[in-house]
């Protein structure tokens, strides 16, 4: 069994191999479909790690810990009944360690876990409001920068709660937190049907910024008749 397979993958992605080692590894990937498949699995896990951790220092510390545990695991664990090929076993062991460490470290929930923006439906078939159609199509296609431009043009003439809400969500999607929170707070303290939705997204804004205390405090103000209150409860549980 190749005990160093996982570490080789990590060193390649971290650009820690010499030029010769890198060339040899890439040659192996081109010639060995099983190795290439294992490497793709590892890259997916690595990307998931990057999305889960708040900064590079936390990520580096986690990977260092994982390398250490992985070495010990590979030294002591041997396939017995099932005839795994080396790459199968290395990847399986790495995945097992990875999942275990995630549970052990009690990672906080992320914005992406709860961000499910609804589809915009501003216009009915036959309507001719071009800006509304452009804004709707851009938002639904997740082209938020274009949507923001369209919303800003619309809001100059019609500051409706609906447009303001979708504008704020678009701002949040592009990490324009201050502008997003100004608009969400305006809706939160208003009387429109977007009041509770805006409060929910204000909490998600704090979640995206990893301000977990503020996120929890805002969530506690959402009434239980909110249509997505089950999500509110779930996020509160995840934050505890």
MARGUVEX-146975 format. One line per field, with one value per atom (N, C-alpha, C): x, y, z; residue in three letters; residue number from 1; atom name. Coordinates in nm, 2 decimals. Layout:
<sites>
east = X ...
north = Y ...
up = Z ...
resn = ala ...
resi = NUM ...
name = CA ...
</sites>
This chain:
<sites>
east = 0.08 0.00 0.09 0.05 0.13 0.09 0.16 0.12 0.13 0.20 0.23 0.14 0.04 -0.04 -0.11 -0.18 -0.25 -0.16 -0.04 0.05 0.11 0.12 0.17 0.06 -0.06 -0.17 -0.17 -0.15 -0.15 -0.03 0.08 0.20 0.20 0.13 0.12 0.03 -0.09 -0.18 -0.12 -0.03 0.03 0.16 0.19 0.31 0.44 0.44 0.56 0.65 0.61 0.70 0.80 0.92 1.02 0.97 1.04 1.00 0.99 1.10 1.10 0.99 0.96 0.85 0.72 0.70 0.57 0.55 0.66 0.65 0.62 0.69 0.66 0.52 0.47 0.34 0.23 0.25 0.16 0.16 0.28 0.29 0.21 0.22 0.15 0.00 -0.05 -0.19 -0.24 -0.16 -0.19 -0.20 -0.12 -0.11 -0.19 -0.23 -0.30 -0.44 -0.54 -0.68 -0.73 -0.69 -0.73 -0.67 -0.54 -0.47 -0.54 -0.57 -0.64 -0.77 -0.85 -0.98 -0.96 -0.87 -0.84 -0.80 -0.72 -0.68 -0.80 -0.89 -1.01 -1.09 -1.11 -1.18 -1.11 -0.98 -0.91 -0.92 -0.92 -0.94 -1.07 -1.18 -1.31 -1.31 -1.25 -1.24 -1.17 -1.06 -0.98 -1.05 -1.13 -1.22 -1.32 -1.38 -1.48 -1.41 -1.29 -1.22 -1.20 -1.16 -1.14 -1.27 -1.38 -1.51 -1.55 -1.51 -1.56 -1.48 -1.35 -1.27 -1.26 -1.26 -1.27 -1.15 -1.03 -0.91 -0.80 -0.70 -0.59 -0.52 -0.50 -0.43 -0.50 -0.64 -0.72 -0.71 -0.71 -0.70 -0.57 -0.46 -0.32 -0.31 -0.36 -0.35 -0.43 -0.55 -0.63 -0.55 -0.49 -0.43 -0.30 -0.23 -0.12 -0.16 -0.27 -0.32 -0.36 -0.42 -0.47 -0.35 -0.25 -0.13 -0.07 -0.06 0.00 -0.09 -0.22 -0.31 -0.31 -0.30 -0.31 -0.19 -0.07 0.05 0.04 -0.01 -0.03 -0.13 -0.24 -0.35 -0.30 -0.22 -0.17 -0.07 0.00 0.10 0.03 -0.09 -0.15 -0.26 -0.33 -0.45 -0.41 -0.45 -0.42 -0.55 -0.57 -0.68 -0.68 -0.79 -0.79 -0.87 -1.00 -1.08 -1.10 -1.13 -1.16 -1.02 -1.00 -0.88 -0.88 -0.86 -0.85 -0.72 -0.73 -0.60 -0.55 -0.42 -0.36 -0.43 -0.46 -0.53 -0.67 -0.74 -0.87 -0.86 -0.77 -0.76 -0.71 -0.62 -0.56 -0.67 -0.75 -0.86 -0.97 -1.00 -1.11 -1.06 -0.94 -0.88 -0.88 -0.84 -0.84 -0.98 -1.08 -1.21 -1.26 -1.23 -1.28 -1.22 -1.09 -1.02 -1.08 -1.10 -1.16 -1.29 -1.38 -1.52 -1.51 -1.43 -1.41 -1.36 -1.27 -1.21 -1.32 -1.40 -1.50 -1.60 -1.64 -1.73 -1.66 -1.54 -1.47 -1.45 -1.42 -1.40 -1.52 -1.64 -1.77 -1.77 -1.75 -1.74 -1.88 -1.87 -1.99 -2.06 -2.19 -2.26 -2.21 -2.23 -2.19 -2.31 -2.28 -2.38 -2.44 -2.36 -2.40 -2.50 -2.49 -2.58 -2.72 -2.74 -2.88 -2.92 -2.84 -2.87 -2.94 -3.07 -3.16 -3.25 -3.20 -3.28 -3.40 -3.51 -3.63 -3.61 -3.69 -3.69 -3.76 -3.71 -3.78 -3.89 -4.01 -4.12 -4.18 -4.11 -4.17 -4.27 -4.25 -4.34 -4.42 -4.53 -4.61 -4.59 -4.63 -4.61 -4.69 -4.62 -4.69 -4.65 -4.59 -4.55 -4.43 -4.41 -4.31 -4.20 -4.20 -4.11 -3.97 -3.89 -3.76 -3.66 -3.66 -3.57 -3.61 -3.74 -3.78 -3.75 -3.77 -3.73 -3.59 -3.50 -3.36 -3.32 -3.38 -3.34 -3.39 -3.50 -3.56 -3.47 -3.44 -3.36 -3.22 -3.16 -3.02 -3.02 -3.12 -3.12 -3.14 -3.23 -3.26 -3.15 -3.07 -2.95 -2.83 -2.85 -2.74 -2.63 -2.67 -2.58 -2.61 -2.56 -2.60 -2.55 -2.43 -2.38 -2.47 -2.51 -2.60 -2.73 -2.78 -2.91 -2.90 -2.79 -2.78 -2.79 -2.73 -2.74 -2.88 -2.95 -3.09 -3.18 -3.16 -3.24 -3.22 -3.10 -3.07 -3.14 -3.15 -3.22 -3.37 -3.42 -3.57 -3.60 -3.51 -3.54 -3.54 -3.48 -3.48 -3.62 -3.70 -3.84 -3.95 -3.91 -4.01 -3.94 -3.94 -3.88 -3.98 -4.02 -4.11 -4.04 -4.10 -4.04 -3.99 -4.06 -4.02 -3.89 -3.87 -3.75 -3.64 -3.67 -3.56 -3.51 -3.60 -3.56 -3.47 -3.50 -3.42 -3.29 -3.29 -3.17 -3.08 -3.13 -3.05 -2.99 -3.07 -3.01 -2.90 -2.92 -2.81 -2.68 -2.70 -2.59 -2.51 -2.59 -2.53 -2.46 -2.51 -2.45 -2.31 -2.30 -2.17 -2.08 -2.12 -2.04 -2.04 -2.14 -2.16 -2.24 -2.18 -2.26 -2.32 -2.25 -2.31 -2.43 -2.42 -2.54 -2.65 -2.62 -2.72 -2.79 -2.72 -2.78 -2.86 -2.82 -2.90 -3.04 -3.05 -3.17 -3.25 -3.19 -3.26 -3.31 -3.24 -3.29 -3.41 -3.40 -3.52 -3.64 -3.63 -3.75 -3.79 -3.69 -3.71 -3.80 -3.78 -3.86 -3.98 -4.01 -4.13 -4.24 -4.35 -4.47 -4.50 -4.41 -4.44 -4.43 -4.47 -4.47 -4.33 -4.23 -4.09 -4.02 -4.10 -4.04 -3.96 -4.02 -3.95 -3.85 -3.87 -3.77 -3.64 -3.66 -3.55 -3.47 -3.54 -3.48 -3.40 -3.45 -3.38 -3.25 -3.26 -3.14 -3.04 -3.09 -3.00 -2.92 -2.99 -2.92 -2.82 -2.85 -2.76 -2.64 -2.66 -2.55 -2.45 -2.50 -2.40 -2.34 -2.41 -2.36 -2.24 -2.27 -2.17 -2.04 -2.05 -1.94 -1.88 -1.94 -1.90 -1.91 -2.01 -2.05 -2.17 -2.13 -2.23 -2.32 -2.27 -2.35 -2.46 -2.42 -2.52 -2.63 -2.58 -2.67 -2.77 -2.73 -2.82 -2.92 -2.87 -2.96 -3.07 -3.03 -3.13 -3.23 -3.19 -3.28 -3.38 -3.34 -3.44 -3.55 -3.54 -3.65 -3.75 -3.72 -3.81 -3.93 -4.05 -4.17 -4.19 -4.26 -4.27 -4.37 -4.44 -4.53 -4.45 -4.33 -4.25 -4.25 -4.27 -4.28 -4.17 -4.05 -3.93 -3.88 -3.97 -3.92 -3.85 -3.87 -3.80 -3.65 -3.62 -3.48 -3.42 -3.50 -3.46 -3.42 -3.50 -3.48 -3.35 -3.34 -3.22 -3.09 -3.09 -2.97 -2.94 -3.04 -3.02 -2.96 -3.01 -2.95 -2.81 -2.78 -2.64 -2.54 -2.60 -2.51 -2.49 -2.56 -2.54 -2.42
north = -0.12 0.00 0.12 0.22 0.35 0.44 0.44 0.52 0.67 0.71 0.86 0.92 0.84 0.89 1.02 1.02 1.14 1.26 1.24 1.35 1.40 1.31 1.35 1.44 1.41 1.49 1.63 1.63 1.76 1.84 1.78 1.86 1.91 1.83 1.88 2.01 2.00 2.11 2.23 2.21 2.32 2.37 2.31 2.36 2.33 2.22 2.19 2.08 2.04 1.94 2.01 1.94 1.99 1.98 2.05 2.05 1.90 1.83 1.69 1.60 1.62 1.55 1.58 1.71 1.76 1.69 1.69 1.63 1.48 1.41 1.27 1.24 1.32 1.30 1.33 1.43 1.46 1.35 1.29 1.18 1.06 1.04 0.93 0.95 1.07 1.10 1.07 1.11 1.09 0.94 0.86 0.72 0.63 0.67 0.59 0.65 0.59 0.64 0.63 0.52 0.51 0.61 0.64 0.75 0.88 0.91 1.03 1.05 0.94 0.94 0.97 0.91 0.93 1.08 1.13 1.27 1.37 1.34 1.42 1.42 1.30 1.29 1.38 1.37 1.45 1.60 1.64 1.78 1.83 1.75 1.79 1.81 1.72 1.73 1.86 1.88 2.00 2.13 2.13 2.25 2.27 2.16 2.17 2.22 2.18 2.24 2.39 2.43 2.58 2.66 2.60 2.67 2.67 2.56 2.55 2.63 2.65 2.72 2.87 2.95 3.09 3.16 3.11 3.18 3.07 3.12 3.03 2.97 3.04 2.99 2.87 2.88 2.77 2.65 2.67 2.57 2.50 2.58 2.52 2.43 2.48 2.41 2.27 2.28 2.16 2.05 2.10 2.01 1.95 2.03 1.98 1.87 1.89 1.79 1.66 1.68 1.57 1.49 1.55 1.48 1.39 1.45 1.37 1.25 1.27 1.16 1.06 1.11 1.02 0.92 0.98 0.89 0.78 0.81 0.71 0.61 0.66 0.57 0.47 0.51 0.43 0.33 0.36 0.27 0.15 0.17 0.07 0.00 0.06 0.00 -0.08 -0.21 -0.29 -0.35 -0.36 -0.43 -0.58 -0.63 -0.77 -0.86 -0.84 -0.93 -0.88 -0.75 -0.69 -0.66 -0.69 -0.67 -0.53 -0.42 -0.29 -0.27 -0.20 -0.15 -0.04 -0.01 0.10 0.23 0.28 0.41 0.41 0.30 0.29 0.31 0.23 0.24 0.37 0.43 0.56 0.67 0.67 0.77 0.74 0.61 0.58 0.62 0.59 0.63 0.78 0.85 1.00 1.06 1.00 1.05 1.02 0.90 0.87 0.97 0.99 1.09 1.23 1.27 1.40 1.42 1.32 1.33 1.33 1.25 1.24 1.37 1.44 1.56 1.68 1.67 1.77 1.76 1.64 1.62 1.67 1.63 1.66 1.81 1.88 2.02 2.11 2.05 2.12 2.25 2.23 2.35 2.42 2.55 2.64 2.63 2.65 2.65 2.76 2.74 2.84 2.91 3.02 3.09 3.00 2.93 2.85 2.73 2.69 2.59 2.64 2.77 2.82 2.92 2.95 3.05 2.98 3.00 2.95 3.06 3.16 3.27 3.22 3.28 3.24 3.30 3.25 3.30 3.43 3.53 3.66 3.64 3.69 3.69 3.82 3.92 4.06 4.08 4.01 4.04 3.92 3.94 3.84 3.84 3.73 3.72 3.83 3.90 4.01 4.15 4.15 4.28 4.33 4.46 4.52 4.60 4.59 4.67 4.60 4.67 4.61 4.59 4.70 4.69 4.58 4.57 4.46 4.32 4.31 4.18 4.15 4.25 4.23 4.19 4.27 4.24 4.10 4.06 3.93 3.82 3.83 3.73 3.72 3.84 3.84 3.77 3.81 3.76 3.61 3.56 3.41 3.33 3.40 3.34 3.35 3.41 3.44 3.53 3.61 3.72 3.84 3.84 3.94 4.08 4.09 4.22 4.30 4.22 4.28 4.31 4.22 4.25 4.37 4.40 4.52 4.64 4.65 4.76 4.79 4.68 4.70 4.74 4.68 4.72 4.87 4.91 5.05 5.15 5.11 5.19 5.19 5.08 5.07 5.14 5.13 5.19 5.35 5.40 5.55 5.60 5.51 5.55 5.48 5.36 5.29 5.21 5.26 5.20 5.10 5.00 4.90 4.81 4.76 4.66 4.54 4.49 4.37 4.39 4.51 4.53 4.56 4.63 4.66 4.53 4.43 4.30 4.23 4.21 4.14 4.21 4.34 4.42 4.39 4.39 4.36 4.22 4.13 3.99 3.99 4.06 4.06 4.13 4.23 4.30 4.20 4.12 4.02 3.92 3.87 3.77 3.82 3.95 4.00 4.06 4.03 4.07 4.22 4.29 4.43 4.44 4.40 4.38 4.51 4.62 4.74 4.79 4.79 4.84 4.74 4.61 4.50 4.52 4.54 4.55 4.68 4.78 4.91 4.88 4.82 4.79 4.68 4.58 4.48 4.53 4.62 4.68 4.77 4.84 4.93 4.84 4.73 4.64 4.57 4.54 4.47 4.55 4.68 4.77 4.83 4.78 4.83 4.74 4.75 4.67 4.59 4.57 4.50 4.35 4.27 4.12 4.07 4.16 4.12 4.14 4.18 4.21 4.10 3.98 3.86 3.80 3.81 3.76 3.85 3.98 4.07 4.04 4.01 3.98 3.85 3.75 3.63 3.65 3.73 3.76 3.85 3.93 4.01 3.91 3.81 3.71 3.64 3.60 3.53 3.62 3.75 3.84 3.83 3.83 3.81 3.68 3.57 3.44 3.44 3.50 3.50 3.57 3.67 3.74 3.67 3.56 3.48 3.56 3.64 3.71 3.63 3.52 3.42 3.47 3.56 3.61 3.70 3.79 3.88 3.80 3.70 3.62 3.55 3.50 3.43 3.53 3.65 3.75 3.79 3.81 3.85 3.73 3.61 3.50 3.49 3.52 3.51 3.61 3.71 3.81 3.77 3.66 3.62 3.54 3.58 3.51 3.37 3.29 3.15 3.13 3.23 3.22 3.25 3.28 3.30 3.17 3.18 3.07 2.97 3.02 2.93 2.92 2.92 2.91 2.79 2.68 2.56 2.58 2.66 2.69 2.78 2.87 2.95 2.86 2.77 2.68 2.59 2.54 2.46 2.54 2.66 2.75 2.78 2.81 2.83 2.71 2.59 2.47 2.45 2.48 2.46 2.56 2.68 2.78 2.75 2.66 2.63 2.54
up = 0.00 0.00 0.00 -0.08 -0.09 0.02 0.13 0.25 0.22 0.12 0.10 -0.01 -0.06 -0.17 -0.13 -0.02 0.02 0.04 0.10 0.12 -0.02 -0.11 -0.25 -0.31 -0.30 -0.35 -0.29 -0.16 -0.09 -0.13 -0.14 -0.17 -0.31 -0.40 -0.54 -0.55 -0.48 -0.48 -0.40 -0.31 -0.23 -0.30 -0.42 -0.50 -0.42 -0.35 -0.26 -0.33 -0.45 -0.52 -0.60 -0.62 -0.71 -0.85 -0.94 -1.08 -1.13 -1.10 -1.14 -1.08 -0.95 -0.89 -0.95 -0.98 -1.04 -1.17 -1.25 -1.39 -1.38 -1.29 -1.27 -1.23 -1.14 -1.09 -1.20 -1.27 -1.38 -1.49 -1.51 -1.60 -1.55 -1.42 -1.36 -1.38 -1.36 -1.37 -1.51 -1.61 -1.75 -1.79 -1.72 -1.76 -1.67 -1.55 -1.46 -1.43 -1.49 -1.47 -1.33 -1.26 -1.12 -1.03 -1.05 -0.97 -1.00 -1.13 -1.17 -1.10 -1.09 -1.03 -0.88 -0.81 -0.67 -0.65 -0.74 -0.72 -0.74 -0.83 -0.84 -0.72 -0.66 -0.53 -0.42 -0.42 -0.32 -0.34 -0.47 -0.50 -0.46 -0.48 -0.43 -0.28 -0.21 -0.06 -0.02 -0.09 -0.06 -0.08 -0.19 -0.22 -0.11 -0.06 0.04 0.17 0.20 0.31 0.30 0.19 0.17 0.19 0.15 0.17 0.31 0.39 0.53 0.63 0.60 0.70 0.67 0.78 0.77 0.71 0.74 0.69 0.66 0.59 0.55 0.67 0.78 0.89 0.95 0.96 1.01 0.92 0.79 0.69 0.70 0.71 0.72 0.84 0.95 1.08 1.07 1.00 0.99 0.90 0.79 0.70 0.76 0.84 0.91 1.01 1.08 1.17 1.10 0.98 0.90 0.85 0.81 0.76 0.86 0.98 1.10 1.13 1.14 1.17 1.06 0.93 0.82 0.82 0.85 0.85 0.95 1.07 1.17 1.13 1.07 1.03 0.92 0.83 0.72 0.77 0.88 0.93 1.01 1.06 1.15 1.08 0.98 0.93 0.80 0.80 0.68 0.63 0.50 0.45 0.48 0.52 0.56 0.46 0.46 0.38 0.24 0.22 0.09 0.03 -0.09 -0.16 -0.23 -0.15 -0.20 -0.27 -0.38 -0.44 -0.36 -0.36 -0.28 -0.28 -0.40 -0.41 -0.35 -0.37 -0.30 -0.15 -0.09 0.05 0.10 0.03 0.07 0.07 -0.03 -0.04 0.06 0.08 0.18 0.32 0.35 0.48 0.50 0.40 0.41 0.43 0.35 0.37 0.51 0.57 0.70 0.80 0.79 0.88 0.87 0.74 0.72 0.78 0.76 0.82 0.97 1.03 1.17 1.23 1.16 1.21 1.20 1.10 1.08 1.20 1.24 1.35 1.48 1.50 1.62 1.64 1.53 1.54 1.55 1.53 1.55 1.47 1.34 1.25 1.24 1.25 1.24 1.11 1.11 0.98 0.89 0.76 0.66 0.59 0.53 0.45 0.34 0.27 0.16 0.21 0.34 0.39 0.39 0.40 0.42 0.31 0.23 0.12 0.01 0.00 -0.11 -0.16 -0.23 -0.28 -0.37 -0.34 -0.43 -0.56 -0.66 -0.79 -0.80 -0.87 -0.89 -1.00 -0.97 -1.07 -1.07 -1.13 -1.13 -1.24 -1.35 -1.47 -1.51 -1.56 -1.62 -1.77 -1.83 -1.98 -2.05 -2.14 -2.21 -2.16 -2.03 -1.98 -2.06 -2.07 -2.15 -2.08 -1.94 -1.87 -1.88 -1.96 -2.00 -1.88 -1.80 -1.68 -1.58 -1.56 -1.47 -1.53 -1.66 -1.72 -1.71 -1.74 -1.73 -1.59 -1.49 -1.35 -1.31 -1.35 -1.32 -1.38 -1.51 -1.57 -1.52 -1.49 -1.43 -1.29 -1.21 -1.07 -1.08 -1.15 -1.16 -1.22 -1.30 -1.36 -1.27 -1.15 -1.05 -1.10 -1.20 -1.25 -1.17 -1.04 -0.95 -0.98 -1.03 -1.07 -1.17 -1.27 -1.37 -1.30 -1.22 -1.15 -1.07 -1.00 -0.91 -0.99 -1.11 -1.20 -1.24 -1.27 -1.31 -1.20 -1.08 -0.96 -0.93 -0.94 -0.90 -0.99 -1.12 -1.22 -1.19 -1.15 -1.12 -0.99 -0.89 -0.76 -0.76 -0.86 -0.88 -0.91 -0.97 -1.00 -0.92 -0.87 -0.79 -0.68 -0.56 -0.45 -0.38 -0.45 -0.39 -0.30 -0.19 -0.10 -0.18 -0.28 -0.35 -0.42 -0.49 -0.56 -0.47 -0.36 -0.26 -0.19 -0.17 -0.11 -0.21 -0.33 -0.43 -0.45 -0.45 -0.46 -0.34 -0.22 -0.10 -0.11 -0.15 -0.17 -0.27 -0.38 -0.48 -0.42 -0.34 -0.28 -0.18 -0.11 -0.02 -0.09 -0.21 -0.29 -0.34 -0.35 -0.40 -0.29 -0.17 -0.05 -0.02 -0.07 -0.04 0.09 0.20 0.32 0.38 0.38 0.43 0.36 0.23 0.15 0.16 0.16 0.18 0.31 0.42 0.55 0.57 0.50 0.51 0.45 0.33 0.27 0.34 0.39 0.47 0.60 0.67 0.79 0.76 0.65 0.61 0.60 0.54 0.52 0.65 0.73 0.86 0.95 0.95 1.04 0.97 0.85 0.78 0.80 0.72 0.73 0.61 0.52 0.40 0.43 0.33 0.34 0.34 0.31 0.31 0.44 0.54 0.67 0.73 0.74 0.80 0.71 0.57 0.48 0.49 0.50 0.52 0.65 0.75 0.88 0.87 0.80 0.78 0.70 0.60 0.52 0.59 0.68 0.76 0.85 0.90 0.99 0.90 0.78 0.69 0.65 0.64 0.62 0.73 0.85 0.97 0.96 0.92 0.91 0.81 0.70 0.59 0.64 0.73 0.78 0.90 0.94 1.06 1.19 1.19 1.31 1.37 1.44 1.48 1.59 1.68 1.79 1.73 1.64 1.59 1.50 1.43 1.36 1.45 1.56 1.65 1.71 1.75 1.81 1.71 1.58 1.48 1.46 1.45 1.43 1.54 1.67 1.78 1.77 1.68 1.66 1.56 1.49 1.38 1.44 1.41 1.47 1.41 1.49 1.44 1.33 1.29 1.17 1.04 1.05 0.93 0.84 0.71 0.63 0.63 0.66 0.66 0.80 0.90 1.04 1.07 1.00 1.03 1.00 0.90 0.87 0.98 1.04 1.15 1.27 1.30 1.41 1.38 1.26 1.23 1.24 1.19 1.20 1.35 1.43 1.57 1.64 1.60 1.66 1.62 1.49 1.44 1.50 1.55 1.61 1.75 1.82 1.96 1.98
resn = unk unk unk unk unk unk unk unk unk unk unk unk unk unk unk unk unk unk unk unk unk unk unk unk unk unk unk unk unk unk unk unk unk unk unk unk unk unk unk unk unk unk unk unk unk unk unk unk unk unk unk unk unk unk unk unk unk unk unk unk unk unk unk unk unk unk unk unk unk unk unk unk unk unk unk unk unk unk unk unk unk unk unk unk unk unk unk unk unk unk unk unk unk unk unk unk unk unk unk unk unk unk unk unk unk unk unk unk unk unk unk unk unk unk unk unk unk unk unk unk unk unk unk unk unk unk unk unk unk unk unk unk unk unk unk unk unk unk unk unk unk unk unk unk unk unk unk unk unk unk unk unk unk unk unk unk unk unk unk unk unk unk unk unk unk unk unk unk unk unk unk unk unk unk unk unk unk unk unk unk unk unk unk unk unk unk unk unk unk unk unk unk unk unk unk unk unk unk unk unk unk unk unk unk unk unk unk unk unk unk unk unk unk unk unk unk unk unk unk unk unk unk unk unk unk unk unk unk unk unk unk unk unk unk unk unk unk unk unk unk unk unk unk unk unk unk unk unk unk unk unk unk unk unk unk unk unk unk unk unk unk unk unk unk unk unk unk unk unk unk unk unk unk unk unk unk unk unk unk unk unk unk unk unk unk unk unk unk unk unk unk unk unk unk unk unk unk unk unk unk unk unk unk unk unk unk unk unk unk unk unk unk unk unk unk unk unk unk unk unk unk unk unk unk unk unk unk unk unk unk unk unk unk unk unk unk unk unk unk unk unk unk unk unk unk unk unk unk unk unk unk unk unk unk unk unk unk unk unk unk unk unk unk unk unk unk unk unk unk unk unk unk unk unk unk unk unk unk unk unk unk unk unk unk unk unk unk unk unk unk unk unk unk unk unk unk unk unk unk unk unk unk unk unk unk unk unk unk unk unk unk unk unk unk unk unk unk unk unk unk unk unk unk unk unk unk unk unk unk unk unk unk unk unk unk unk unk unk unk unk unk unk unk unk unk unk unk unk unk unk unk unk unk unk unk unk unk unk unk unk unk unk unk unk unk unk unk unk unk unk unk unk unk unk unk unk unk unk unk unk unk unk unk unk unk unk unk unk unk unk unk unk unk unk unk unk unk unk unk unk unk unk unk unk unk unk unk unk unk unk unk unk unk unk unk unk unk unk unk unk unk unk unk unk unk unk unk unk unk unk unk unk unk unk unk unk unk unk unk unk unk unk unk unk unk unk unk unk unk unk unk unk unk unk unk unk unk unk unk unk unk unk unk unk unk unk unk unk unk unk unk unk unk unk unk unk unk unk unk unk unk unk unk unk unk unk unk unk unk unk unk unk unk unk unk unk unk unk unk unk unk unk unk unk unk unk unk unk unk unk unk unk unk unk unk unk unk unk unk unk unk unk unk unk unk unk unk unk unk unk unk unk unk unk unk unk unk unk unk unk unk unk unk unk unk unk unk unk unk unk unk unk unk unk unk unk unk unk unk unk unk unk unk unk unk unk unk unk unk unk unk unk unk unk unk unk unk unk unk unk unk unk unk unk unk unk unk unk unk unk unk unk unk unk unk unk unk unk unk unk unk unk unk unk unk unk unk unk unk unk unk unk unk unk unk unk unk unk unk unk
resi = 1 1 1 2 2 2 3 3 3 4 4 4 5 5 5 6 6 6 7 7 7 8 8 8 9 9 9 10 10 10 11 11 11 12 12 12 13 13 13 14 14 14 15 15 15 16 16 16 17 17 17 18 18 18 19 19 19 20 20 20 21 21 21 22 22 22 23 23 23 24 24 24 25 25 25 26 26 26 27 27 27 28 28 28 29 29 29 30 30 30 31 31 31 32 32 32 33 33 33 34 34 34 35 35 35 36 36 36 37 37 37 38 38 38 39 39 39 40 40 40 41 41 41 42 42 42 43 43 43 44 44 44 45 45 45 46 46 46 47 47 47 48 48 48 49 49 49 50 50 50 51 51 51 52 52 52 53 53 53 54 54 54 55 55 55 56 56 56 57 57 57 58 58 58 59 59 59 60 60 60 61 61 61 62 62 62 63 63 63 64 64 64 65 65 65 66 66 66 67 67 67 68 68 68 69 69 69 70 70 70 71 71 71 72 72 72 73 73 73 74 74 74 75 75 75 76 76 76 77 77 77 78 78 78 79 79 79 80 80 80 81 81 81 82 82 82 83 83 83 84 84 84 85 85 85 86 86 86 87 87 87 88 88 88 89 89 89 90 90 90 91 91 91 92 92 92 93 93 93 94 94 94 95 95 95 96 96 96 97 97 97 98 98 98 99 99 99 100 100 100 101 101 101 102 102 102 103 103 103 104 104 104 105 105 105 106 106 106 107 107 107 108 108 108 109 109 109 110 110 110 111 111 111 112 112 112 113 113 113 114 114 114 115 115 115 116 116 116 117 117 117 118 118 118 119 119 119 120 120 120 121 121 121 122 122 122 123 123 123 124 124 124 125 125 125 126 126 126 127 127 127 128 128 128 129 129 129 130 130 130 131 131 131 132 132 132 133 133 133 134 134 134 135 135 135 136 136 136 137 137 137 138 138 138 139 139 139 140 140 140 141 141 141 142 142 142 143 143 143 144 144 144 145 145 145 146 146 146 147 147 147 148 148 148 149 149 149 150 150 150 151 151 151 152 152 152 153 153 153 154 154 154 155 155 155 156 156 156 157 157 157 158 158 158 159 159 159 160 160 160 161 161 161 162 162 162 163 163 163 164 164 164 165 165 165 166 166 166 167 167 167 168 168 168 169 169 169 170 170 170 171 171 171 172 172 172 173 173 173 174 174 174 175 175 175 176 176 176 177 177 177 178 178 178 179 179 179 180 180 180 181 181 181 182 182 182 183 183 183 184 184 184 185 185 185 186 186 186 187 187 187 188 188 188 189 189 189 190 190 190 191 191 191 192 192 192 193 193 193 194 194 194 195 195 195 196 196 196 197 197 197 198 198 198 199 199 199 200 200 200 201 201 201 202 202 202 203 203 203 204 204 204 205 205 205 206 206 206 207 207 207 208 208 208 209 209 209 210 210 210 211 211 211 212 212 212 213 213 213 214 214 214 215 215 215 216 216 216 217 217 217 218 218 218 219 219 219 220 220 220 221 221 221 222 222 222 223 223 223 224 224 224 225 225 225 226 226 226 227 227 227 228 228 228 229 229 229 230 230 230 231 231 231 232 232 232 233 233 233 234 234 234 235 235 235 236 236 236 237 237 237 238 238 238 239 239 239 240 240 240
name = N CA C N CA C N CA C N CA C N CA C N CA C N CA C N CA C N CA C N CA C N CA C N CA C N CA C N CA C N CA C N CA C N CA C N CA C N CA C N CA C N CA C N CA C N CA C N CA C N CA C N CA C N CA C N CA C N CA C N CA C N CA C N CA C N CA C N CA C N CA C N CA C N CA C N CA C N CA C N CA C N CA C N CA C N CA C N CA C N CA C N CA C N CA C N CA C N CA C N CA C N CA C N CA C N CA C N CA C N CA C N CA C N CA C N CA C N CA C N CA C N CA C N CA C N CA C N CA C N CA C N CA C N CA C N CA C N CA C N CA C N CA C N CA C N CA C N CA C N CA C N CA C N CA C N CA C N CA C N CA C N CA C N CA C N CA C N CA C N CA C N CA C N CA C N CA C N CA C N CA C N CA C N CA C N CA C N CA C N CA C N CA C N CA C N CA C N CA C N CA C N CA C N CA C N CA C N CA C N CA C N CA C N CA C N CA C N CA C N CA C N CA C N CA C N CA C N CA C N CA C N CA C N CA C N CA C N CA C N CA C N CA C N CA C N CA C N CA C N CA C N CA C N CA C N CA C N CA C N CA C N CA C N CA C N CA C N CA C N CA C N CA C N CA C N CA C N CA C N CA C N CA C N CA C N CA C N CA C N CA C N CA C N CA C N CA C N CA C N CA C N CA C N CA C N CA C N CA C N CA C N CA C N CA C N CA C N CA C N CA C N CA C N CA C N CA C N CA C N CA C N CA C N CA C N CA C N CA C N CA C N CA C N CA C N CA C N CA C N CA C N CA C N CA C N CA C N CA C N CA C N CA C N CA C N CA C N CA C N CA C N CA C N CA C N CA C N CA C N CA C N CA C N CA C N CA C N CA C N CA C N CA C N CA C N CA C N CA C N CA C N CA C N CA C N CA C N CA C N CA C N CA C N CA C N CA C N CA C N CA C N CA C N CA C N CA C N CA C N CA C N CA C N CA C N CA C N CA C N CA C N CA C N CA C N CA C N CA C N CA C N CA C N CA C N CA C N CA C N CA C N CA C N CA C N CA C N CA C N CA C N CA C N CA C N CA C N CA C N CA C
</sites>
